[in-house]
Amino acid sequence: MINIQDIQEAKQRLNGIVIKTPVAYAPILSKKSDADIYLKKENLQLTGSFKLRGAFNKIAKLTQKEKQSGVVAASAGNHAQGLAFSAKHFEIDATIVMPEATPLLKVNGVKSYGANVILHGMNFDEAYKYANELASQENLIFVHPFADDDVIAGQGTLALEILDEIDNIDMIIVPIGGAGLISGMATAIKHIKPSIKIIGVVASGANAMKNSFEAKKQINSKSVKTIADGIAVRDVTPKMLDYVLDLVDDIIEVDDTEIASAILFLLEQHKLVVEGAGATGVAAVMHNKIAIKGKKVVLPLSGGNIDVTMLAQIIEKGLVKSSRKMKLIITLIDKPGSLKTLTEIFEKVGANIVQIDYDRDSVSLAFGEANITIAMETKGEMHQVSIRKELNVAGYRFREL
């Protein structure tokens, strides 16, 4: 296992390479949770996540002969970008194996640094297996995304930055996938300030580490499914479980709905674009997964590489859930003026129509009827209640989408 000296030496190697990302007080989240919440904005890091730290530290420590061989890695995206950036810096060849479902943003990000990308497997573990095969076949240096001491030490530098800026911390809530980040951070924190509680947070669709932590033995998942692709790790690595059992105080989990709400909250209230994995700590706080009242808590926003398509879905569903958008299918008589009469109702109640579709061919319709699919901007639940009331009074058949 690594020690504090390894992390301090890693910090020296990273000096002038990584950005010392800001730690900022989060007033809205603090008020909601009745605690002092600080956000470590690692989503603003070069390559968009903390993974640059570990990857660069690993590459920097390779011998010249190893660098000439080239490197290979498996990654869902962030480690890939960190490694590709580092390989470009040292002018060495890099091959990255990524799961086939990896968001295009992350694939293109890796390619932009000149690395060779191979899409293989349904998840990280399948990509990992193939990357190891490539390493053996082509004599490449395999750089593990988390179960590597040099990588772990690099990730631990994030904790040193936090401790340099914030005093009297009670708790740090850290995302867990393979556990490289939390292992490095906890190593530093438990050496410098052991009173700080280290809480891990996993996605409920990728909770193998939580199950293993509670059972104190390796328990792998059969599959993983979560919007937090950065922590979608199916299998627990025994080495990383040892770190977690030794250094982490507790592990909690959040589901995809909670993660999505945290992403939208950070976007709207803090003007921060954060990916699913990076938003898990905020999700845990927002949904009262752990008692933090009156405490000073730091939440590392571990990355910001969210796919634009996924972000659009989260925004759309978030608007509907918060009653700021309403979607209806309304049946009306298919004759001139019917649509005008309907839209006058929405004008009367002050709903802004943003999308409309007209269907007269559905087999579920009687002859002479049409379905109108309509989306509106609304002003909250009471506004939507008034819209439903007006439609009922006018005798319309309708259902909500």
C-alpha positions as CSV (number, residue, x, y, z in Angstrom):
1,M,0.0,0.0,0.0
2,I,1.1,3.5,-0.7
3,N,2.0,6.1,2.0
4,I,1.9,9.8,2.4
5,Q,5.4,10.3,1.0
6,D,4.3,8.6,-2.3
7,I,1.5,11.2,-2.6
8,Q,3.7,14.1,-1.8
9,E,6.2,13.0,-4.4
10,A,3.3,12.6,-6.9
11,K,2.3,16.2,-6.1
12,Q,5.8,17.4,-7.1
13,R,5.6,15.5,-10.4
14,L,2.2,17.0,-11.2
15,N,3.3,20.6,-10.4
16,G,2.9,22.7,-13.4
17,I,0.8,20.0,-15.2
18,V,-2.5,19.7,-13.4
19,I,-4.7,22.7,-12.5
20,K,-5.1,23.3,-8.8
21,T,-8.9,23.3,-9.1
22,P,-11.0,25.6,-6.9
23,V,-12.7,24.6,-3.7
24,A,-15.8,26.7,-3.3
25,Y,-18.5,27.1,-0.7
26,A,-21.9,26.0,-2.0
27,P,-24.5,28.3,-0.3
28,I,-27.6,26.8,-1.8
29,L,-26.7,23.2,-1.0
30,S,-25.5,24.2,2.4
31,K,-28.8,25.9,3.2
32,K,-30.8,22.9,2.0
33,S,-28.8,20.5,4.1
34,D,-28.2,22.7,7.1
35,A,-24.4,22.1,6.8
36,D,-21.4,23.8,5.4
37,I,-20.8,22.2,2.0
38,Y,-17.8,22.8,-0.1
39,L,-17.4,21.7,-3.7
40,K,-13.9,20.6,-5.0
41,K,-14.4,21.4,-8.7
42,E,-12.3,18.8,-10.3
43,N,-14.7,18.8,-13.3
44,L,-12.7,21.9,-14.3
45,Q,-9.4,19.9,-14.4
46,L,-7.5,19.4,-17.7
47,T,-9.1,16.5,-19.6
48,G,-12.3,17.1,-17.5
49,S,-11.6,14.9,-14.5
50,F,-9.2,13.9,-11.6
51,K,-7.9,10.9,-13.7
52,L,-5.2,13.0,-15.2
53,R,-3.4,13.0,-11.8
54,G,-2.9,9.3,-11.5
55,A,-2.3,8.7,-15.2
56,F,0.4,11.4,-15.4
57,N,2.1,10.2,-12.2
58,K,2.3,6.7,-13.6
59,I,3.7,7.7,-17.0
60,A,6.2,10.0,-15.4
61,K,7.6,7.1,-13.3
62,L,8.1,4.8,-16.3
63,T,11.7,4.0,-17.4
64,Q,12.8,5.2,-20.8
65,K,12.6,1.6,-22.0
66,E,9.1,1.2,-20.8
67,K,8.1,4.5,-22.5
68,Q,9.5,3.3,-25.8
69,S,7.3,0.2,-25.6
70,G,4.1,2.3,-25.5
71,V,1.2,2.0,-23.1
72,V,-2.3,0.4,-23.2
73,A,-5.3,0.9,-20.9
74,A,-8.9,0.1,-20.5
75,S,-11.3,2.9,-19.5
76,A,-14.8,4.2,-19.7
77,G,-13.4,7.5,-20.6
78,N,-11.8,9.7,-18.0
79,H,-8.7,7.5,-17.3
80,A,-8.4,7.2,-21.1
81,Q,-8.2,10.9,-21.6
82,G,-5.8,11.4,-18.7
83,L,-3.5,8.7,-20.1
84,A,-3.8,10.0,-23.6
85,F,-2.9,13.5,-22.5
86,S,0.1,12.1,-20.5
87,A,1.3,9.9,-23.3
88,K,1.3,12.9,-25.7
89,H,3.2,15.0,-23.1
90,F,6.0,12.4,-23.0
91,E,5.7,11.6,-26.7
92,I,4.9,7.9,-26.3
93,D,2.3,5.7,-28.1
94,A,-1.0,5.0,-26.3
95,T,-3.8,2.6,-27.1
96,I,-7.1,2.8,-25.2
97,V,-9.7,0.1,-25.1
98,M,-13.1,1.6,-24.2
99,P,-16.5,-0.1,-23.8
100,E,-18.7,0.0,-26.9
101,A,-21.3,2.2,-25.1
102,T,-18.8,4.9,-24.1
103,P,-20.2,8.4,-24.8
104,L,-18.9,9.9,-28.0
105,L,-17.6,13.0,-26.1
106,K,-15.2,10.8,-24.2
107,V,-14.1,8.8,-27.3
108,N,-13.4,12.0,-29.2
109,G,-11.6,13.5,-26.2
110,V,-9.2,10.5,-26.2
111,K,-8.6,10.7,-30.0
112,S,-7.9,14.4,-29.7
113,Y,-4.7,13.7,-27.8
114,G,-3.5,11.3,-30.5
115,A,-4.2,8.0,-28.8
116,N,-5.5,4.9,-30.7
117,V,-9.0,4.0,-29.5
118,I,-10.5,0.5,-29.7
119,L,-14.1,0.0,-28.8
120,H,-14.6,-3.4,-27.2
121,G,-17.0,-5.0,-24.7
122,M,-20.2,-4.1,-23.0
123,N,-18.6,-2.7,-19.8
124,F,-15.3,-1.7,-18.3
125,D,-14.5,-5.3,-17.2
126,E,-14.8,-6.7,-20.7
127,A,-12.7,-3.8,-22.1
128,Y,-10.1,-4.5,-19.3
129,K,-9.8,-8.1,-20.3
130,Y,-9.1,-7.3,-23.9
131,A,-6.6,-4.5,-23.0
132,N,-4.6,-7.0,-21.0
133,E,-4.6,-9.4,-23.9
134,L,-3.2,-6.6,-26.1
135,A,-0.6,-5.8,-23.5
136,S,0.7,-9.4,-23.7
137,Q,0.4,-9.7,-27.4
138,E,2.1,-6.5,-28.3
139,N,4.5,-6.1,-25.4
140,L,2.8,-2.9,-24.1
141,I,2.9,-1.4,-20.6
142,F,-0.6,-1.8,-19.1
143,V,-1.7,1.2,-17.0
144,H,-4.5,0.2,-14.7
145,P,-7.1,2.9,-14.1
146,F,-7.2,2.3,-10.4
147,A,-5.4,-0.8,-9.0
148,D,-1.9,0.7,-9.5
149,D,0.1,2.3,-6.6
150,D,1.4,5.1,-8.8
151,V,-2.1,5.9,-10.1
152,I,-3.5,5.8,-6.6
153,A,-0.8,8.1,-5.3
154,G,-1.6,10.6,-8.1
155,Q,-5.3,10.6,-7.2
156,G,-4.3,11.3,-3.6
157,T,-3.0,14.7,-4.5
158,L,-6.6,15.8,-4.7
159,A,-6.8,15.4,-1.0
160,L,-3.7,17.5,-0.4
161,E,-5.2,20.4,-2.3
162,I,-8.4,20.2,-0.2
163,L,-6.5,20.1,3.1
164,D,-4.4,23.0,2.0
165,E,-7.5,25.2,1.5
166,I,-10.1,24.1,4.0
167,D,-9.7,23.8,7.8
168,N,-11.8,21.8,10.3
169,I,-13.3,19.4,7.8
170,D,-15.7,16.8,9.3
171,M,-16.4,14.7,6.3
172,I,-15.4,14.1,2.7
173,I,-17.8,12.2,0.4
174,V,-16.0,10.5,-2.5
175,P,-17.4,8.7,-5.5
176,I,-16.4,5.0,-5.8
177,G,-16.0,3.0,-9.0
178,G,-12.8,1.0,-8.8
179,A,-11.8,2.9,-5.7
180,G,-8.6,4.5,-6.9
181,L,-9.7,8.0,-6.0
182,I,-11.0,7.2,-2.5
183,S,-8.0,5.0,-1.7
184,G,-5.5,7.8,-2.6
185,M,-7.5,10.5,-0.9
186,A,-8.1,8.5,2.2
187,T,-4.4,7.5,2.5
188,A,-3.5,11.2,2.6
189,I,-6.4,12.3,4.8
190,K,-6.0,9.6,7.4
191,H,-2.3,10.4,7.8
192,I,-2.7,14.2,8.0
193,K,-6.1,14.5,9.7
194,P,-7.5,11.1,10.8
195,S,-10.5,12.6,12.4
196,I,-12.1,13.4,9.0
197,K,-14.7,10.8,8.1
198,I,-14.2,9.3,4.6
199,I,-17.6,8.3,3.1
200,G,-17.7,6.5,-0.3
201,V,-20.7,6.7,-2.5
202,V,-21.6,4.3,-5.3
203,A,-24.4,4.1,-7.9
204,S,-27.0,1.6,-7.0
205,G,-26.6,0.0,-10.4
206,A,-22.9,-0.6,-9.8
207,N,-22.7,-1.3,-6.1
208,A,-20.2,-4.2,-5.9
209,M,-17.8,-2.2,-3.7
210,K,-20.5,-1.3,-1.2
211,N,-21.7,-5.0,-0.9
212,S,-18.1,-6.1,-0.5
213,F,-17.4,-3.4,2.1
214,E,-20.3,-4.5,4.2
215,A,-19.6,-8.3,3.8
216,K,-15.8,-7.6,4.2
217,K,-15.1,-9.9,1.3
218,Q,-15.2,-9.6,-2.5
219,I,-18.7,-9.7,-4.0
220,N,-18.8,-9.0,-7.7
221,S,-21.9,-7.9,-9.5
222,K,-23.4,-9.9,-12.5
223,S,-23.9,-6.7,-14.5
224,V,-23.8,-2.9,-14.1
225,K,-26.3,-0.3,-15.3
226,T,-26.1,3.4,-14.4
227,I,-25.9,6.8,-15.9
228,A,-22.7,7.3,-13.9
229,D,-20.5,5.6,-16.5
230,G,-17.3,6.8,-14.8
231,I,-18.0,4.5,-11.8
232,A,-19.7,1.6,-13.7
233,V,-17.3,-1.1,-12.4
234,R,-18.7,-4.6,-12.2
235,D,-16.0,-6.5,-10.3
236,V,-14.2,-5.6,-7.1
237,T,-10.4,-5.8,-7.1
238,P,-9.1,-7.4,-3.9
239,K,-6.3,-4.9,-3.6
240,M,-8.7,-2.0,-3.7
241,L,-11.1,-3.7,-1.3
242,D,-8.1,-3.9,1.2
243,Y,-7.6,-0.1,0.9
244,V,-11.3,0.6,1.4
245,L,-11.7,-1.7,4.4
246,D,-8.6,-0.1,6.0
247,L,-9.3,3.5,5.3
248,V,-13.0,4.2,4.5
249,D,-15.6,4.8,7.3
250,D,-18.7,4.0,5.4
251,I,-20.2,3.5,1.9
252,I,-23.7,4.7,0.8
253,E,-25.5,4.4,-2.5
254,V,-27.6,6.6,-4.7
255,D,-29.8,5.7,-7.7
256,D,-29.9,7.1,-11.2
257,T,-32.9,9.3,-10.5
258,E,-31.0,10.9,-7.6
259,I,-27.9,11.3,-9.6
260,A,-29.8,12.9,-12.4
261,S,-31.4,15.4,-10.0
262,A,-28.0,16.3,-8.7
263,I,-26.6,16.9,-12.2
264,L,-29.5,19.2,-13.0
265,F,-29.2,21.0,-9.6
266,L,-25.5,21.6,-10.2
267,L,-26.2,22.9,-13.7
268,E,-29.0,25.3,-12.6
269,Q,-27.9,26.4,-9.2
270,H,-24.1,26.4,-9.4
271,K,-23.6,26.7,-13.2
272,L,-21.4,23.6,-13.2
273,V,-21.5,20.8,-15.8
274,V,-20.8,17.6,-13.9
275,E,-21.0,14.0,-15.1
276,G,-22.9,11.3,-13.2
277,A,-20.0,9.9,-11.2
278,G,-19.0,13.4,-10.2
279,A,-22.5,14.2,-9.0
280,T,-23.0,11.2,-6.7
281,G,-21.7,13.0,-3.6
282,V,-24.1,15.9,-4.2
283,A,-26.9,13.4,-4.8
284,A,-26.2,11.8,-1.4
285,V,-26.4,15.1,0.3
286,M,-29.6,16.3,-1.6
287,H,-31.4,13.0,-0.8
288,N,-30.4,12.8,2.9
289,K,-28.3,9.6,2.5
290,I,-26.1,10.5,5.5
291,A,-26.4,12.7,8.6
292,I,-24.4,15.9,8.0
293,K,-26.4,18.5,9.9
294,G,-24.0,21.1,11.3
295,K,-21.0,19.5,9.8
296,K,-18.4,20.8,7.3
297,V,-18.4,18.6,4.3
298,V,-16.3,18.5,1.1
299,L,-17.7,17.0,-2.1
300,P,-15.2,16.3,-4.9
301,L,-16.9,16.8,-8.2
302,S,-14.7,14.2,-9.8
303,G,-15.4,14.9,-13.5
304,G,-17.4,16.9,-16.0
305,N,-17.3,14.7,-19.1
306,I,-21.0,14.1,-19.6
307,D,-22.4,13.2,-23.0
308,V,-24.5,16.0,-24.4
309,T,-27.3,13.6,-25.3
310,M,-27.5,12.3,-21.8
311,L,-27.4,15.9,-20.4
312,A,-30.3,16.8,-22.7
313,Q,-32.4,13.8,-21.4
314,I,-31.7,14.7,-17.8
315,I,-32.7,18.3,-18.4
316,E,-35.9,17.3,-20.2
317,K,-36.9,14.8,-17.5
318,G,-36.0,17.2,-14.8
319,L,-38.2,19.9,-16.2
320,V,-41.2,17.5,-16.3
321,K,-40.5,16.2,-12.8
322,S,-40.3,19.7,-11.3
323,S,-43.6,20.7,-13.1
324,R,-41.9,23.2,-15.4
325,K,-42.8,21.2,-18.4
326,M,-46.0,19.4,-19.2
327,K,-46.7,16.9,-22.0
328,L,-50.2,15.9,-23.0
329,I,-52.0,13.8,-25.6
330,I,-55.4,15.4,-26.1
331,T,-58.2,13.9,-28.2
332,L,-60.4,16.4,-30.1
333,I,-62.9,16.5,-33.0
334,D,-61.1,16.6,-36.3
335,K,-62.7,19.7,-37.9
336,P,-61.6,23.3,-38.7
337,G,-61.2,25.4,-35.6
338,S,-60.8,22.6,-33.1
339,L,-57.1,23.3,-32.6
340,K,-57.7,27.0,-32.3
341,T,-60.2,26.4,-29.6
342,L,-57.8,24.2,-27.7
343,T,-54.9,26.6,-27.9
344,E,-57.1,29.4,-26.6
345,I,-57.5,27.4,-23.4
346,F,-53.7,27.3,-23.0
347,E,-53.5,31.0,-23.8
348,K,-56.1,31.7,-21.1
349,V,-54.1,29.9,-18.4
350,G,-50.8,31.3,-19.5
351,A,-49.1,28.1,-20.7
352,N,-46.4,28.5,-23.4
353,I,-46.6,25.8,-26.1
354,V,-43.2,24.7,-27.2
355,Q,-44.1,21.6,-29.3
356,I,-47.2,20.3,-31.0
357,D,-48.0,17.3,-33.2
358,Y,-51.3,16.3,-35.0
359,D,-52.3,12.7,-35.5
360,R,-55.5,11.6,-37.2
361,D,-54.4,8.1,-38.3
362,S,-53.9,6.2,-35.1
363,V,-55.9,3.0,-34.9
364,S,-57.0,3.9,-31.4
365,L,-59.0,6.9,-32.7
366,A,-62.6,6.8,-33.8
367,F,-63.4,8.3,-37.2
368,G,-63.6,12.0,-37.0
369,E,-61.2,12.3,-34.1
370,A,-57.5,13.4,-33.9
371,N,-54.9,13.3,-31.2
372,I,-52.8,16.3,-30.4
373,T,-49.5,15.7,-28.7
374,I,-48.5,19.0,-27.0
375,A,-45.6,20.1,-24.8
376,M,-45.8,23.3,-22.7
377,E,-43.7,25.3,-20.4
378,T,-45.5,25.6,-17.1
379,K,-44.9,27.4,-13.8
380,G,-45.2,24.7,-11.2
381,E,-47.7,22.1,-10.0
382,M,-50.5,24.5,-9.2
383,H,-50.2,25.9,-12.8
384,Q,-50.6,22.4,-14.1
385,V,-53.6,21.7,-11.8
386,S,-55.3,24.7,-13.4
387,I,-54.5,23.4,-16.9
388,R,-56.0,20.0,-16.1
389,K,-59.1,21.7,-14.6
390,E,-59.7,23.9,-17.7
391,L,-59.4,20.9,-20.0
392,N,-61.8,18.9,-17.9
393,V,-64.3,21.7,-17.9
394,A,-64.1,22.0,-21.7
395,G,-64.8,18.2,-22.0
396,Y,-61.5,17.1,-23.5
397,R,-60.2,13.6,-23.1
398,F,-56.5,13.7,-22.4
399,R,-53.6,11.9,-20.7
400,E,-50.2,12.9,-19.6
401,L,-46.9,11.6,-20.9
